[in-house]
């Protein structure tokens, strides 16, 4: 099996040297005639010297691509850029902050080559701030397990190995990397979880905190909405539109009943306002359904990832 290892960086100039040294050492030990590695590094619009450090690193391995985003997009956008441009069928991801242990790559690959579609790490002894990192992670993972079929403990672990061809058209939403294991599980693919090492951050600061919980909840809603991406979006919105229209019709019928059978003026009731309100809501929801369906039909074909790339370097 051949693998593409993808590493996103954002303002990690102080972590690059020791991280890449460790990664190279492990990849060289793991590489053989039946296992070849490609390395894709993405600078996600850093404001420090991350890109210069990446360019000036003396790589011992070949088959390396370095990208620089024009501006900071997201960790998911960086990973997706690497996936789209990956040469091999199996993907490995790891954080660029040095908190993941490159030596765990061997454990994940060993388990992966037994036949899993994905193997993800579990930071069982996580070395992060309890309030800023651990609590938001616990809450986010609770909601993911609650609303998906996934039984994974640590969906946010960046260290994972998976088959590229198992990603569907709606895997790459929002911060998709956090729910990638959940999406794989929902689609019925084999997902394994193994404990991995986790280190304290040596340099720099994390870009995530309690806000990640909101992002995850929004992504879960998206995940549930598109749980079967073959289902037409217009049908989903159409049900709600029909429900609102039915309420509007019921209000109208009751107004007619009051006027012609009870000799009561419906003008003195809130029924006219309710009828107009529900009818307007039904039209709005229906148009949202049409709009979302148009977006879905565009798929990923309209995305030109190269537009976000300021510079690209290949080392062969």
BELQUI-V18196 format. One record per residue. N is the residue number from 1. D_CENTER is the distance of its C-alpha to the mean C-alpha in Angstrom with 2 decimals. Layout:
n: [N | N]
d_center: [D_CENTER | D_CENTER]
//
This chain:
n: [1 | 2 | 3 | 4 | 5 | 6 | 7 | 8 | 9 | 10 | 11 | 12 | 13 | 14 | 15 | 16 | 17 | 18 | 19 | 20 | 21 | 22 | 23 | 24 | 25 | 26 | 27 | 28 | 29 | 30 | 31 | 32 | 33 | 34 | 35 | 36 | 37 | 38 | 39 | 40 | 41 | 42 | 43 | 44 | 45 | 46 | 47 | 48 | 49 | 50 | 51 | 52 | 53 | 54 | 55 | 56 | 57 | 58 | 59 | 60 | 61 | 62 | 63 | 64 | 65 | 66 | 67 | 68 | 69 | 70 | 71 | 72 | 73 | 74 | 75 | 76 | 77 | 78 | 79 | 80 | 81 | 82 | 83 | 84 | 85 | 86 | 87 | 88 | 89 | 90 | 91 | 92 | 93 | 94 | 95 | 96 | 97 | 98 | 99 | 100 | 101 | 102 | 103 | 104 | 105 | 106 | 107 | 108 | 109 | 110 | 111 | 112 | 113 | 114 | 115 | 116 | 117 | 118 | 119 | 120 | 121 | 122 | 123 | 124 | 125 | 126 | 127 | 128 | 129 | 130 | 131 | 132 | 133 | 134 | 135 | 136 | 137 | 138 | 139 | 140 | 141 | 142 | 143 | 144 | 145 | 146 | 147 | 148 | 149 | 150 | 151 | 152 | 153 | 154 | 155 | 156 | 157 | 158 | 159 | 160 | 161 | 162 | 163 | 164 | 165 | 166 | 167 | 168 | 169 | 170 | 171 | 172 | 173 | 174 | 175 | 176 | 177 | 178 | 179 | 180 | 181 | 182 | 183 | 184 | 185 | 186 | 187 | 188 | 189 | 190 | 191 | 192 | 193 | 194 | 195 | 196 | 197 | 198 | 199 | 200 | 201 | 202 | 203 | 204 | 205 | 206 | 207 | 208 | 209 | 210 | 211 | 212 | 213 | 214 | 215 | 216 | 217 | 218 | 219 | 220 | 221 | 222 | 223 | 224 | 225 | 226 | 227 | 228 | 229 | 230 | 231 | 232 | 233 | 234 | 235 | 236 | 237 | 238 | 239 | 240 | 241 | 242 | 243 | 244 | 245 | 246 | 247 | 248 | 249 | 250 | 251 | 252 | 253 | 254 | 255 | 256 | 257 | 258 | 259 | 260 | 261 | 262 | 263 | 264 | 265 | 266 | 267 | 268 | 269 | 270 | 271 | 272 | 273 | 274 | 275 | 276 | 277 | 278 | 279 | 280 | 281 | 282 | 283 | 284 | 285 | 286 | 287 | 288 | 289 | 290 | 291 | 292 | 293 | 294 | 295 | 296 | 297 | 298 | 299 | 300 | 301 | 302 | 303 | 304 | 305 | 306 | 307 | 308 | 309 | 310 | 311 | 312 | 313 | 314 | 315 | 316]
d_center: [24.84 | 23.39 | 20.20 | 18.18 | 17.12 | 14.54 | 14.92 | 13.59 | 16.30 | 17.04 | 20.64 | 21.18 | 24.58 | 26.28 | 23.90 | 23.82 | 27.21 | 27.21 | 23.62 | 24.32 | 27.71 | 26.34 | 23.76 | 26.51 | 28.90 | 26.70 | 25.75 | 29.45 | 30.44 | 28.02 | 28.78 | 31.56 | 32.85 | 30.45 | 27.34 | 26.36 | 23.58 | 22.02 | 20.60 | 18.25 | 18.09 | 16.42 | 17.97 | 15.68 | 18.76 | 20.44 | 23.66 | 25.37 | 26.58 | 23.45 | 23.86 | 27.59 | 27.07 | 24.81 | 27.40 | 30.30 | 29.11 | 31.52 | 29.48 | 31.36 | 29.05 | 28.77 | 26.09 | 24.08 | 22.21 | 21.51 | 19.69 | 20.11 | 18.14 | 20.60 | 18.89 | 16.12 | 12.92 | 9.96 | 8.75 | 5.70 | 8.67 | 10.83 | 9.19 | 9.01 | 12.59 | 13.60 | 12.51 | 14.34 | 17.29 | 17.45 | 20.88 | 20.44 | 19.02 | 17.44 | 14.62 | 14.80 | 12.56 | 14.17 | 14.18 | 16.81 | 18.41 | 20.60 | 19.74 | 18.62 | 21.67 | 21.90 | 24.60 | 22.17 | 20.85 | 24.08 | 23.56 | 20.15 | 21.64 | 24.74 | 22.97 | 20.73 | 23.92 | 25.43 | 23.44 | 19.99 | 17.01 | 14.80 | 16.07 | 14.18 | 16.10 | 17.37 | 18.55 | 21.51 | 23.57 | 21.15 | 22.95 | 21.51 | 23.11 | 23.49 | 23.22 | 20.64 | 18.15 | 19.22 | 19.94 | 16.68 | 14.91 | 17.46 | 17.05 | 13.27 | 13.70 | 16.69 | 15.06 | 12.36 | 15.40 | 17.49 | 15.63 | 14.41 | 16.45 | 14.75 | 17.31 | 15.32 | 16.54 | 13.94 | 10.28 | 9.67 | 11.86 | 10.87 | 13.76 | 13.07 | 14.71 | 13.82 | 15.40 | 14.08 | 16.03 | 14.30 | 11.16 | 12.06 | 12.12 | 9.57 | 6.81 | 5.61 | 5.58 | 5.53 | 3.59 | 0.56 | 3.33 | 5.04 | 5.40 | 5.88 | 9.45 | 9.95 | 9.28 | 11.60 | 13.99 | 14.19 | 15.10 | 17.77 | 16.86 | 18.28 | 16.13 | 18.19 | 17.86 | 20.35 | 21.38 | 20.90 | 22.55 | 21.26 | 23.24 | 23.96 | 22.79 | 25.87 | 25.26 | 23.28 | 21.31 | 17.85 | 15.89 | 14.41 | 16.48 | 17.05 | 15.02 | 11.79 | 13.31 | 13.57 | 10.02 | 9.02 | 11.99 | 11.19 | 7.84 | 10.16 | 12.69 | 10.71 | 9.97 | 13.69 | 14.85 | 13.53 | 14.20 | 16.63 | 15.67 | 19.37 | 20.55 | 21.77 | 20.28 | 23.86 | 24.95 | 22.54 | 23.70 | 27.16 | 27.71 | 27.20 | 29.30 | 32.01 | 32.05 | 32.59 | 35.19 | 36.95 | 37.28 | 38.75 | 41.17 | 42.22 | 43.02 | 45.05 | 46.93 | 47.76 | 49.07 | 51.33 | 52.49 | 53.44 | 55.31 | 57.25 | 57.70 | 57.64 | 59.23 | 56.62 | 55.18 | 51.39 | 51.39 | 51.89 | 48.69 | 45.01 | 44.62 | 44.79 | 42.02 | 39.85 | 40.54 | 39.58 | 36.49 | 35.10 | 36.08 | 34.26 | 31.10 | 31.30 | 31.63 | 28.72 | 26.36 | 27.68 | 27.04 | 23.43 | 23.16 | 24.81 | 22.63 | 19.33 | 20.91 | 21.85 | 18.34 | 17.13 | 20.14 | 19.24 | 16.12 | 14.71 | 18.31 | 18.71 | 16.14 | 18.12 | 16.10 | 19.49 | 20.22 | 17.98 | 19.75 | 22.89 | 24.10 | 23.64 | 25.75 | 26.34 | 28.29 | 29.96]
//
